[in-house]
Amino acid sequence: MIVDPDAELVARVARGDRAAAQTLMRRHLPKMLGLARRMLGGSVEAEDAVQDAFMRLWTHAERWRPGQAKFETWLYRVTLNKCFDRLRRRPGSPLDAAMEVQDPAPSPESELERAALSRQIEVALRALPDRQRAAIQLCHYQECGNIEAAEILGISVEALESLLSRGRRTLRARLLHLKDT
Amino acid sequence: MTGANHSELGEAQFARLVQAYGADPQRWPASEREAAQRLVSSNAATQRLLAEARELDRALASAVPPPVPAALERRLLADFDRAQQRWSLRKLINSGAQIVWPGAPLWQPAAVFAVALTFGIALAILAPLDLRPSEDSSASIFALDAAPDSDVGQDI
């Protein structure tokens, strides 16, 4: 039996509890949005994907059965599928989307340098093939364990490790110059 | 590299582990974490691999995601409210169906209603309709016309 920290909140959402919906949203939205932004590039499209995923939660919460899989795993899977749907419909290369990375608000010089570095990393991440990017996003940024990440992606742990290794190798090659800056 | 609990880890296995998960032991599979940490403490080659992986980890960690826009939170909660309204309507229909046919899923009373409606419409279309008044019906109308006279003078 899986102990799920979200199970009670999901049950309350199913009964129409707005406060529970708000708590659940605040708990997961930042990571879901981070995942969608890195997968899709543009903020607007990422927000739409996250909105679709939450809409699915609002309308399907009553069907949720605790103990089968962690709620968070299901939620990431839905979000990721919404991102993959959009990527499939999108013409052009991932690099096109990478150019849409937005700068943060104007800030002091050190902040600008940090933002520039951050942008280079975002560009390198978005240039990765979709599934490699998703694997790195889940394991590095979402702090998912290998079994959970593999479950979200619907692949074996061995396949996940292969995606991670290839992704990290490519990133290392692209970001090698950053260590000298 | 996955699944089994390895008591010892070779350099090659460690390299595959670090190449996939990076330098942070917290990201390593729990089944291999302890053996990997033991190996690092006694093996210079694995320490070099770890240092290389740490560089990439640091770079990745410096990518800071922008904050969640407040407008998005409002949109999501508005969606929740709309979903609840639709859900309330569905609940009302369901409870109505439960009164008509307790214990049955919604489709059963809906199907009976649809069949009854179809039958009614078919009957209305196919049944002969004669609008000409018959002699008997005219007689009834005259009888009704005359009826108020009999009530004259009565206290109601």
Interface residues (C-beta under 8 A of the other chain):
Chain A: V13 G16 R18 A21 Q22 M25 R26 L29 P30 L33 G34 R37 S43 E47 V50 Q51 F54 M55 W58 T59 Q102 P104 R114 L117 S118 I121 E122 L125 I136 C139 H140 Y141 E143 G145 N146 V157 E158 L160 E161 S162 L164 S165 R168 R169 L171 R172 L175 L178 K179
Chain B: M1 T2 G3 R16 Q19 A20 Y21 G22 R27 P29 A30 E52 A53 E55 L56 D57 A59 L60 S62 A63 V64 P65 P66 P67 V68 P69 L72 E73 R75 L76 L77 D79 F80 D81 A83 Q84 W87 S88
